[in-house]
């Protein structure tokens, strides 16, 4: 379980962190990589569970209907309605969604395995889930360890999140009969708050892709919901740019509906 405090405070603090230089840079990297991923995933309905900062990862989706479950601070448009929902109690019918995107949703969920079970429920057979998560086996994971909370105090975001090992996520998905089809690693710069210094480490992005890809700060995992009798194929990992229900967890307040 994360150590981030109340849901309302967590959502506000994460949005603030992703609006700072380090968070903005990370979201640009994630958005660029995710655009390539989503351009290969087809289906009429795509859902993004959680959104921080200015990122709308579903912009690159080919889905005709794009839904963003979000916190209340998201600016509404003419096609948007407000919805409160929990990430482990999604307001969708069983087998009704074709693509689900979880941008750091599991990192800050009270029950990450429960969230995946709910995603499994709402996904169509052969539907895809795309998971973005912080890698604990990285410089960012090391910073989380050295910033352990003092008794009676909690860590700041995003270090209060439960950085989940990639192997653990894959095990959970396998238990739900998902097939891992693709993966990507990104962001090799150390987590320094000074914007100018952070930019000076830009050269590490290309070096990390080549020499230590599994030590990246963030992983993107793509998995397909299998049907019985389907044959599993070993995924290729890329390191080059290659009906509403009650209240929400931090990453799932409000909903944004976009008709393409």
SEPATOR-682712 format. One line per field, with one value per residue: residue number from 1; x, z, y of N, C-alpha, C in turn. Coordinates in steps of 0.02 Angstrom, whole numbers, plus 50000, padded with zeros to 5 digits. Layout:
n	NUM:... .
nX	X:... .
nZ	Z:... .
nY	Y:... .
caX	X:... .
caZ	Z:... .
caY	Y:... .
cX	X:... .
cZ	Z:... .
cY	Y:... .
***
This chain:
n	1:2:3:4:5:6:7:8:9:10:11:12:13:14:15:16:17:18:19:20:21:22:23:24:25:26:27:28:29:30:31:32:33:34:35:36:37:38:39:40:41:42:43:44:45:46:47:48:49:50:51:52:53:54:55:56:57:58:59:60:61:62:63:64:65:66:67:68:69:70:71:72:73:74:75:76:77:78:79:80:81:82:83:84:85:86:87:88:89:90:91:92:93:94:95:96:97:98:99:100:101:102:103:104:105:106:107:108:109:110:111:112:113:114:115:116:117:118:119:120:121:122:123:124:125:126:127:128:129:130:131:132:133:134:135:136:137:138:139:140:141:142:143:144:145:146:147:148:149:150:151:152:153:154:155:156:157:158:159:160:161:162:163:164:165:166:167:168:169:170:171:172:173:174:175:176:177:178:179:180:181:182:183:184:185:186:187:188:189:190:191:192:193:194:195:196:197:198:199:200:201:202:203:204:205:206:207:208:209:210:211:212:213:214:215:216:217:218:219:220:221:222:223:224:225:226:227:228:229:230:231:232:233:234:235:236:237:238:239:240:241:242:243:244:245:246:247:248:249:250:251:252:253:254:255:256:257:258:259:260 .
nX	50042:50020:50100:50038:49940:49779:49653:49608:49709:49817:49785:49787:49920:49995:49956:50012:50148:50173:50163:50279:50452:50525:50421:50345:50435:50446:50313:50306:50396:50329:50207:50249:50302:50189:50102:50148:50122:49980:49936:49937:49840:49678:49501:49335:49310:49402:49481:49552:49618:49632:49722:49850:49917:49942:49926:49844:49831:49757:49741:49812:49748:49656:49525:49349:49270:49327:49370:49406:49438:49447:49517:49428:49481:49504:49484:49328:49243:49132:49090:49102:49068:49041:49097:49104:49204:49273:49435:49442:49313:49243:49138:49077:49003:49023:49145:49151:49242:49380:49514:49617:49700:49822:49895:50016:49925:49919:50027:49982:49868:49756:49730:49808:49807:49671:49624:49673:49599:49472:49490:49510:49381:49302:49359:49349:49361:49519:49547:49652:49766:49860:49995:50074:50210:50311:50478:50551:50681:50785:50865:50770:50693:50789:50802:50677:50694:50795:50731:50648:50501:50488:50440:50271:50261:50235:50296:50338:50252:50317:50364:50302:50226:50188:50306:50300:50369:50412:50407:50317:50196:50180:50162:50039:49956:49968:49903:49774:49753:49807:49903:50064:50113:50195:50325:50407:50541:50586:50659:50800:50870:50933:50829:50827:50786:50820:50795:50884:50997:50939:50911:51040:51074:51024:51089:51093:50979:50987:51100:51056:50952:51029:51126:51084:50943:50843:50850:50780:50678:50542:50419:50327:50197:50114:49973:49869:49702:49669:49581:49511:49607:49690:49855:50003:50121:50290:50331:50398:50520:50541:50659:50700:50637:50529:48756:48848:48958:48995:49109:49278:49449:49613:49656:49544:49433:49298:49253:49301:49233:49261:49211:49268 .
nZ	50000:49965:50038:50047:50103:50117:49990:49922:49947:49890:49752:49719:49751:49667:49541:49550:49560:49435:49357:49371:49318:49314:49321:49209:49104:49116:49086:48953:48892:48920:48853:48720:48696:48723:48625:48512:48551:48569:48441:48379:48434:48421:48423:48470:48593:48715:48873:48994:49149:49268:49278:49275:49289:49130:49041:48919:48878:48789:48672:48564:48533:48426:48448:48432:48536:48679:48845:48994:49156:49294:49411:49500:49459:49325:49176:49110:48956:48814:48787:48904:49058:49235:49342:49480:49532:49584:49558:49573:49555:49428:49323:49215:49099:49105:49000:48903:48861:48755:48755:48891:48985:49106:49185:49294:49386:49464:49547:49645:49698:49821:49819:49710:49642:49646:49564:49440:49428:49411:49291:49209:49214:49144:49018:48847:48774:48701:48714:48765:48896:48952:49047:49144:49248:49394:49406:49527:49527:49494:49477:49523:49602:49698:49756:49817:49918:49998:50048:50154:50256:50402:50567:50596:50496:50319:50158:50020:49863:49707:49783:49886:49831:49787:49716:49600:49560:49395:49365:49459:49421:49298:49342:49411:49302:49226:49310:49292:49167:49061:48918:48899:48781:48734:48781:48858:48907:48991:49026:49100:49171:49326:49470:49493:49563:49512:49368:49264:49290:49278:49141:49093:49104:48995:48898:48951:48914:48784:48807:48910:48849:48770:48852:48985:48993:49077:49194:49192:49241:49223:49168:49028:48999:48897:48882:48831:48844:48856:48767:48806:48751:48666:48600:48681:48644:48648:48708:48627:48689:48694:48691:48623:48548:48516:49214:49334:49473:49652:49741:49716:49702:49721:49589:49509:49491:49420:49247:49077:48923:48756:48596:48451 .
nY	49940:50114:50262:50387:50466:50554:50536:50652:50748:50680:50673:50810:50843:50760:50808:50935:50900:50840:50952:51019:51047:50919:50825:50864:50839:50700:50662:50703:50614:50494:50515:50525:50396:50319:50359:50293:50162:50159:50185:50065:49988:49932:49965:50015:50082:50164:50182:50289:50273:50379:50532:50652:50817:50893:50791:50697:50550:50476:50545:50498:50382:50272:50248:50272:50319:50396:50390:50473:50442:50542:50665:50799:50923:50930:51023:51054:51015:51034:50905:50835:50749:50745:50617:50507:50379:50222:50152:50016:49981:50001:50103:50031:49914:49735:49665:49772:49866:49910:49953:49989:50110:50135:50254:50262:50222:50104:50125:50211:50159:50091:49956:49878:49753:49726:49828:49783:49666:49720:49789:49679:49628:49724:49730:49682:49516:49485:49617:49757:49805:49942:49980:50100:50124:50162:50109:50012:49967:50063:50226:50312:50229:50203:50329:50338:50242:50298:50404:50371:50379:50483:50433:50461:50553:50575:50520:50628:50654:50593:50491:50427:50330:50157:50085:49965:49808:49758:49622:49577:49637:49573:49443:49454:49487:49371:49280:49323:49281:49356:49399:49454:49568:49670:49787:49927:50034:50184:50347:50385:50475:50543:50580:50734:50891:51017:51108:51148:51069:50944:50939:50933:50802:50740:50663:50536:50469:50411:50331:50248:50175:50093:50029:50001:49959:49901:49971:50087:50228:50216:50100:50037:49932:49817:49718:49581:49527:49362:49232:49072:48937:49007:49034:49075:49203:49248:49410:49558:49664:49837:49966:50071:50225:50184:50197:50215:50199:50209:50318:50379:50324:50403:50419:50422:50519:50601:50613:50608:50621:50591:50605:50535 .
caX	50000:50058:50104:50027:49888:49711:49644:49602:49775:49859:49769:49811:49993:50021:49945:50062:50215:50178:50166:50346:50496:50540:50359:50327:50480:50427:50251:50320:50424:50276:50158:50279:50306:50122:50071:50168:50087:49908:49922:49935:49787:49615:49440:49295:49306:49464:49473:49611:49599:49675:49760:49881:49948:49909:49929:49785:49866:49713:49740:49842:49708:49614:49457:49298:49250:49383:49345:49459:49417:49495:49501:49382:49513:49509:49441:49275:49226:49061:49075:49125:49023:49076:49080:49147:49208:49334:49473:49427:49240:49235:49068:49067:48978:49071:49166:49126:49297:49429:49581:49620:49766:49831:49956:50037:49866:49935:50076:49949:49804:49756:49729:49826:49783:49600:49615:49683:49541:49417:49506:49495:49308:49271:49390:49326:49412:49567:49560:49720:49779:49926:50012:50134:50227:50379:50520:50589:50751:50810:50887:50710:50677:50839:50784:50621:50719:50835:50686:50599:50466:50499:50381:50222:50259:50232:50339:50307:50241:50286:50403:50258:50192:50214:50338:50290:50415:50382:50393:50256:50140:50171:50133:49968:49922:49966:49850:49711:49754:49828:49965:50106:50128:50247:50348:50453:50571:50604:50682:50860:50901:50920:50774:50850:50735:50843:50777:50943:51038:50902:50921:51109:51079:50986:51128:51082:50922:51012:51146:51017:50919:51076:51170:51052:50871:50798:50859:50744:50633:50472:50405:50261:50182:50053:49950:49806:49658:49666:49525:49532:49630:49737:49925:50042:50181:50337:50330:50459:50529:50570:50688:50707:50574:50488:48780:48902:48961:49018:49168:49342:49517:49645:49666:49484:49376:49277:49261:49303:49211:49278:49189:49312 .
caZ	50000:49963:50100:50020:50138:50093:49917:49896:49949:49843:49684:49711:49753:49606:49487:49559:49544:49363:49324:49380:49262:49311:49304:49140:49060:49119:49049:48881:48872:48923:48800:48656:48690:48723:48560:48468:48575:48557:48369:48357:48470:48390:48461:48471:48658:48755:48938:49033:49219:49304:49238:49314:49248:49066:48996:48897:48839:48738:48610:48511:48523:48367:48469:48418:48601:48726:48911:49044:49225:49317:49471:49484:49434:49252:49145:49072:48890:48798:48784:48966:49114:49296:49370:49534:49528:49610:49508:49580:49545:49369:49304:49148:49096:49094:48931:48864:48844:48711:48776:48956:48998:49177:49194:49364:49427:49513:49594:49698:49715:49885:49803:49639:49612:49638:49504:49381:49423:49384:49221:49177:49208:49094:48952:48800:48755:48653:48729:48790:48950:48947:49115:49155:49318:49415:49414:49590:49514:49456:49519:49554:49656:49751:49792:49860:49976:50042:50075:50195:50298:50474:50603:50604:50436:50259:50104:49969:49799:49697:49820:49932:49794:49795:49653:49593:49513:49332:49369:49500:49378:49248:49377:49422:49238:49207:49350:49262:49099:49012:48882:48889:48709:48719:48838:48842:48965:48975:49076:49133:49209:49398:49489:49524:49558:49475:49298:49222:49302:49250:49068:49077:49103:48937:48862:48980:48883:48731:48836:48948:48802:48741:48898:49047:48982:49131:49251:49179:49296:49208:49119:48997:48987:48858:48889:48797:48878:48815:48768:48816:48690:48629:48610:48703:48605:48689:48686:48609:48731:48657:48731:48580:48542:48484:49257:49374:49541:49699:49746:49685:49728:49700:49517:49469:49503:49361:49185:49018:48866:48694:48538:48395 .
caY	50000:50176:50300:50454:50504:50555:50536:50720:50778:50644:50695:50879:50845:50729:50856:50987:50873:50830:51017:51045:51026:50847:50790:50880:50802:50630:50652:50708:50550:50443:50529:50507:50323:50291:50373:50237:50101:50162:50185:49995:49954:49950:49953:50076:50116:50164:50215:50305:50273:50425:50580:50705:50868:50908:50734:50660:50499:50446:50584:50457:50322:50269:50233:50323:50345:50397:50409:50485:50447:50591:50703:50854:50984:50929:51074:51022:51039:51024:50834:50805:50744:50727:50552:50485:50306:50192:50115:49945:49973:50043:50112:50004:49846:49681:49654:49828:49911:49878:49972:50024:50139:50149:50294:50263:50207:50052:50152:50249:50126:50055:49885:49873:49690:49734:49869:49740:49621:49758:49799:49615:49621:49769:49722:49631:49466:49512:49687:49771:49851:49974:50000:50141:50120:50178:50050:50017:49949:50120:50281:50339:50183:50214:50390:50321:50206:50342:50455:50337:50428:50486:50411:50514:50594:50534:50542:50670:50622:50528:50440:50391:50277:50089:50068:49893:49776:49736:49550:49567:49655:49520:49385:49468:49482:49300:49248:49343:49254:49405:49385:49513:49571:49720:49825:49981:50066:50253:50395:50360:50529:50541:50625:50795:50942:51076:51099:51154:51009:50886:50939:50915:50729:50716:50612:50470:50436:50367:50282:50199:50130:50045:49993:49976:49973:49879:50016:50148:50250:50200:50047:50033:49861:49805:49648:49566:49480:49302:49186:49003:48903:49047:49016:49133:49219:49288:49479:49594:49723:49892:50019:50129:50260:50131:50149:50241:50173:50261:50360:50367:50325:50465:50427:50410:50562:50638:50575:50649:50582:50624:50567:50548 .
cX	50044:50056:50092:49972:49821:49707:49643:49670:49821:49848:49796:49887:50025:50013:49997:50131:50224:50177:50235:50392:50509:50478:50338:50370:50461:50363:50261:50349:50371:50226:50185:50281:50237:50086:50087:50130:50014:49890:49917:49878:49719:49556:49401:49294:49372:49453:49542:49590:49648:49713:49786:49914:49907:49903:49860:49812:49823:49709:49766:49800:49666:49541:49409:49274:49307:49359:49404:49427:49469:49473:49461:49416:49520:49460:49390:49265:49154:49042:49092:49070:49062:49051:49129:49146:49273:49369:49464:49352:49220:49162:49054:49040:49035:49083:49139:49180:49349:49501:49577:49692:49770:49897:49973:49978:49882:49984:50043:49881:49811:49760:49745:49803:49708:49583:49622:49625:49481:49428:49492:49420:49280:49300:49356:49380:49454:49577:49628:49720:49851:49941:50076:50148:50299:50417:50561:50663:50783:50836:50827:50688:50725:50823:50724:50645:50756:50792:50630:50566:50487:50434:50334:50217:50257:50279:50300:50296:50300:50317:50361:50221:50224:50243:50338:50337:50378:50364:50329:50194:50126:50142:50058:49929:49916:49911:49781:49705:49764:49894:50004:50129:50183:50267:50398:50479:50592:50623:50739:50895:50886:50866:50799:50799:50755:50834:50838:50987:51004:50912:50992:51119:51042:51023:51116:51024:50945:51058:51107:50981:50966:51109:51135:50975:50827:50806:50824:50696:50562:50468:50335:50250:50115:50035:49881:49767:49647:49598:49552:49551:49679:49808:49964:50104:50226:50339:50398:50464:50566:50599:50702:50638:50526:50410:48836:48900:48997:49092:49236:49401:49551:49648:49602:49425:49361:49287:49259:49286:49227:49255:49233:49274 .
cZ	50000:50030:50085:50055:50104:50018:49889:49893:49898:49772:49671:49707:49691:49546:49490:49539:49469:49324:49332:49326:49258:49292:49233:49090:49058:49079:48974:48854:48869:48866:48732:48645:48685:48657:48510:48486:48555:48483:48340:48390:48444:48434:48469:48537:48696:48818:48969:49105:49258:49257:49283:49268:49185:49020:48983:48850:48783:48675:48551:48495:48460:48384:48453:48482:48650:48792:48959:49112:49262:49382:49452:49454:49358:49223:49099:49004:48874:48796:48850:49019:49175:49323:49426:49534:49557:49556:49514:49579:49487:49346:49233:49151:49086:49019:48884:48838:48802:48730:48843:48968:49071:49188:49268:49412:49481:49565:49655:49717:49783:49874:49729:49606:49601:49577:49441:49373:49392:49310:49181:49166:49150:49024:48912:48792:48697:48662:48762:48850:48942:49016:49115:49229:49332:49430:49479:49581:49469:49504:49555:49612:49714:49791:49838:49924:50024:50071:50115:50243:50371:50509:50614:50544:50375:50206:50057:49906:49753:49739:49871:49897:49806:49728:49647:49542:49451:49334:49409:49459:49327:49280:49388:49357:49215:49246:49323:49190:49046:48980:48872:48816:48692:48783:48817:48907:48945:49037:49118:49174:49283:49417:49528:49512:49518:49400:49253:49228:49272:49175:49049:49074:49043:48900:48888:48948:48829:48759:48874:48903:48777:48794:48961:49043:49041:49195:49241:49236:49286:49158:49091:48976:48950:48864:48858:48838:48834:48820:48778:48750:48649:48647:48627:48661:48647:48663:48667:48652:48692:48706:48689:48573:48501:48500:49303:49445:49586:49697:49732:49729:49698:49625:49477:49489:49441:49299:49126:48959:48802:48637:48479:48330 .
cY	50062:50212:50374:50494:50502:50563:50607:50754:50746:50668:50765:50881:50813:50775:50911:50961:50864:50896:51049:51017:50951:50807:50803:50842:50728:50618:50660:50643:50496:50453:50509:50432:50292:50304:50317:50174:50103:50163:50115:49955:49978:49931:50017:50114:50108:50205:50228:50313:50316:50470:50636:50755:50880:50849:50705:50607:50471:50488:50543:50395:50328:50256:50290:50357:50340:50426:50416:50491:50489:50623:50766:50915:50985:50981:51041:51054:51020:50950:50798:50804:50723:50661:50537:50409:50282:50152:50040:49932:50017:50045:50090:49933:49796:49672:49709:49875:49874:49893:50009:50047:50159:50187:50305:50250:50157:50078:50184:50220:50091:49980:49876:49809:49693:49777:49826:49691:49657:49774:49736:49606:49662:49761:49668:49577:49494:49588:49695:49817:49876:50004:50041:50140:50140:50113:50057:50001:50002:50173:50313:50294:50190:50277:50377:50287:50252:50398:50422:50386:50425:50465:50471:50561:50548:50562:50588:50630:50638:50472:50402:50334:50209:50068:49991:49864:49752:49662:49536:49583:49600:49457:49394:49460:49410:49263:49265:49321:49308:49382:49450:49514:49621:49755:49877:50011:50137:50292:50366:50414:50523:50592:50686:50850:51003:51065:51101:51092:50947:50882:50920:50840:50699:50660:50542:50433:50388:50313:50228:50150:50075:50001:49967:49988:49955:49921:50083:50165:50226:50143:50057:49961:49856:49732:49640:49515:49419:49268:49116:48972:48942:49028:49079:49141:49263:49359:49506:49656:49776:49942:50080:50161:50217:50136:50167:50214:50222:50277:50331:50363:50386:50475:50424:50454:50603:50596:50622:50605:50621:50580:50585:50552 .
***
